[in-house]
């Protein structure tokens, strides 16, 4: 034992004192996260070569990849923290520059009380954004992030970054499904057990001969806007709309969802409408329990303006810096 240096007892560092903070548009937006697995990773391969050996004799370093997801409860804003984190990140998920790029921002992650677990992740983009509302449950948002690199940092937070506030529950949510065949009527939340929305930018990392294992750039590709609605029983109007898809050459149904703020001193509402909804035929199964049917859908906006016009509140669109 005397041949090795003594480093002392390893500390037991708890993760609850860690945090993730988005440095967006000059503001520090600390996220009260349920989970965060943003990290730097690198695969190491051992290729097959013919070398007269039973064991592998070559290893190959693969590119560095920075990314992961953050899940957090939707919350009300109070005092100076009036912005909706879910809405802010929705804006960064959907806004594209004239050349089709996403606006990037820096992320700070402190994983525990150890100083060696403080890192800055510069130039990150939101690749995916999802929103889930389920009866009797807390409303959650999940963002998938992609970054370019990782740098050591020294991170602290102030108490005013985490004012006490209430999370958004299922009773705070609204959802309106407008199907033209209802003659101006809408299907509302009393028919709905849960719903999900997901936006996927399908971003890819671009590597070049830049003498680095880090990517040179991150490029979003074609965007997908999809989701699902779980109805109590079978919603005949939506199901019929899906069955009659073949009779139309275009679609103009809409889905509006979010939560509104009416209590004094609270803020941070979210009101989003997705246009041109194409419904799929419902999923239905025989069961001993409550009968539910699931309808998957896809939104195909005519243009960026049509998509952004549906963000009526709570979604500040980022500007190019």
Secondary structure, DSSP 8 states (H G I E B T S, - for coil): -TTS----------GGG-EEEEEETTEEEEE-EEEE--EEEEEEE-----SS-SS----EEEEEEEEEEEEEE-B-EETTB-S-HHHHHHHHHH---TTS----EEEEEE-SSSGGGEEEEEEEEEEEEEEEEETTSB-EEEEEEEES--EE------GGGS----B-BGGGEEEEEE-GGGTT-EE-GGGEEEEEEEEE---EEE--SSS-SS-SEEE--S-EEEEEEEEEB--HHHHHHHHTGGG-S---EEEEEEE---STTEE--EEEEEEEEEE---B----SS--EEEEEEEE--SSHHHHHHTEEES-------
